[in-house]
Amino acid sequence: MIGLLQAALLPSGFATLLFLAGLAAMLWHRSRRIAWPLLASAAAVLLVFSNGLVATSLLSPLEYAYSALKDPRLHPEASVIVVLTGYAANDEDMPLSARMNATSAFRVLEAANLKSSRPDCHIVVSGSATAARIMGLQLRTLGVPAADLTIDVMSNNTAASAENTKSIVGG
């Protein structure tokens, strides 16, 4: 039930609910006059939140709140590199690097770059089982030793990844 509520709060879920309500209103003669406003609202929500300008203006403050880590050697206190999964498909007909979406591939590449600068750090890949395994396998292919890699396949969301990672790294 909570998952449905969370999905409904996303713009795409909200637009879908508005669309379904508009279709339902079309079926009842008494509520047909509100059908078109509901359908138009669904279209407006999709158009606004599918727009790159809107997405950029919403995400930019979050993305640029902290400066990029250009030299990880300046942070000797760091001992763990945590990689949250994105999406990956377990399709044996595809090359390993093509099984991940662009976000997951970027995260793997950045983790490998950080590891090359800080070989003393341990990497934890946390998230959905399929994506974590594929991303971990790609890190191994990029030269990360198995002993320096932990794959957490028990996390289905960011909050669970934080909890599991906390127990993995010890605080």
C-alpha positions in Angstrom: 0.0 0.0 0.0 2.8 2.4 0.9 4.5 1.5 -2.4 1.4 2.5 -4.3 1.2 5.8 -2.5 4.8 6.5 -3.2 4.3 5.7 -6.9 1.2 8.0 -7.0 3.3 10.9 -5.7 5.7 10.7 -8.6 4.8 12.9 -11.5 4.3 9.9 -13.8 2.1 8.1 -11.2 0.1 11.2 -10.5 -0.5 11.7 -14.2 -1.6 8.1 -14.6 -4.1 8.5 -11.7 -5.4 11.7 -13.3 -5.7 10.0 -16.7 -7.5 6.9 -15.2 -9.9 9.2 -13.3 -10.6 11.1 -16.5 -11.4 7.9 -18.3 -13.6 6.7 -15.5 -15.4 10.1 -15.5 -16.0 9.6 -19.2 -18.0 6.4 -18.5 -20.4 8.1 -16.1 -22.8 10.5 -17.6 -23.0 12.7 -14.5 -19.3 13.2 -14.3 -18.4 13.7 -17.9 -18.0 17.5 -17.4 -15.0 16.9 -15.2 -13.4 14.2 -17.5 -11.8 16.7 -19.9 -10.1 18.8 -17.1 -8.8 15.6 -15.6 -7.4 14.4 -18.9 -5.9 17.8 -19.7 -4.4 17.9 -16.2 -2.8 14.5 -16.8 -1.3 15.7 -20.1 -0.1 18.9 -18.5 1.7 17.0 -15.6 3.4 14.8 -18.2 4.4 17.7 -20.4 5.8 19.8 -17.5 7.7 17.1 -15.7 9.0 15.4 -19.0 10.6 18.7 -20.0 14.4 18.7 -19.7 14.4 22.4 -18.5 12.1 21.6 -15.6 14.1 18.4 -14.7 17.4 20.4 -14.8 16.0 23.2 -12.7 14.8 20.7 -10.1 17.9 18.5 -10.0 20.7 21.1 -10.4 20.5 22.4 -6.9 20.9 18.9 -5.6 23.7 17.9 -8.1 25.7 21.0 -7.5 25.3 21.3 -3.7 28.7 19.7 -3.2 31.8 20.1 -5.3 33.1 17.2 -7.3 35.7 15.0 -5.7 38.7 15.7 -8.0 41.5 14.2 -5.9 40.4 11.4 -3.5 43.9 11.4 -1.9 42.9 14.6 -0.2 40.6 12.6 2.0 42.7 10.0 3.7 40.0 9.4 6.3 37.8 7.8 3.7 38.1 4.0 3.6 35.0 2.9 1.7 33.7 3.7 -1.7 29.9 3.1 -1.8 28.3 2.6 -5.1 24.5 2.6 -5.3 23.0 0.6 -8.1 21.0 2.0 -10.9 19.4 -0.3 -13.5 20.9 -3.4 -15.1 19.5 -6.3 -17.1 20.8 -9.8 -16.8 20.8 -10.5 -20.5 23.5 -13.0 -21.4 23.3 -12.1 -25.1 24.6 -8.6 -24.3 28.2 -7.7 -23.4 28.7 -7.0 -19.7 29.1 -3.3 -20.2 25.9 -3.0 -22.1 23.8 -4.7 -19.4 23.9 -1.5 -17.3 22.1 1.7 -18.1 24.2 4.8 -18.5 23.8 5.9 -14.8 25.0 2.5 -13.6 27.9 2.5 -16.0 29.0 6.0 -14.9 28.9 4.9 -11.3 31.0 1.8 -12.0 33.5 3.9 -14.0 33.8 6.5 -11.2 34.2 3.8 -8.5 37.0 2.3 -10.6 38.6 5.7 -11.0 38.4 6.4 -7.3 39.8 2.9 -6.5 42.8 3.5 -8.8 43.6 6.7 -6.9 42.9 5.1 -3.5 43.8 1.4 -3.7 43.5 1.2 0.1 39.7 1.8 -0.1 37.1 -1.0 -0.1 34.2 -0.8 -2.5 30.6 -1.7 -1.5 28.0 -2.0 -4.3 24.6 -1.8 -2.8 21.1 -2.2 -4.3 18.9 -4.5 -6.3 20.4 -8.0 -6.7 20.7 -8.0 -10.5 22.2 -4.6 -10.8 24.6 -5.1 -7.8 25.9 -8.4 -9.3 26.4 -7.0 -12.8 28.0 -3.8 -11.5 30.3 -5.8 -9.2 31.3 -8.1 -12.1 32.1 -5.1 -14.2 34.3 -3.6 -11.4 36.1 -7.0 -11.2 36.6 -6.8 -15.0 38.0 -3.3 -14.6 40.6 -4.7 -12.2 39.1 -4.3 -8.7 40.3 -7.3 -6.6 37.6 -9.5 -5.2 38.9 -9.0 -1.7 38.3 -5.3 -2.0 34.7 -5.6 -3.2 31.5 -6.3 -1.3 28.2 -6.8 -3.1 25.1 -6.1 -1.1 22.1 -7.6 -2.9 19.6 -7.2 -0.1 18.7 -3.5 -0.7 15.8 -2.6 -2.8 15.9 1.2 -2.1 18.3 3.9 -1.0 17.2 3.7 2.6 17.9 0.0 2.8 21.2 0.5 1.1 22.2 3.0 3.8 21.2 0.6 6.6 22.9 -2.4 5.0 26.0 -0.4 4.1 26.2 0.9 7.7 26.3 -2.7 9.0 28.8 -3.7 6.3 31.3 -1.0 7.1 30.7 -0.9 10.8 29.1 2.4 11.5 
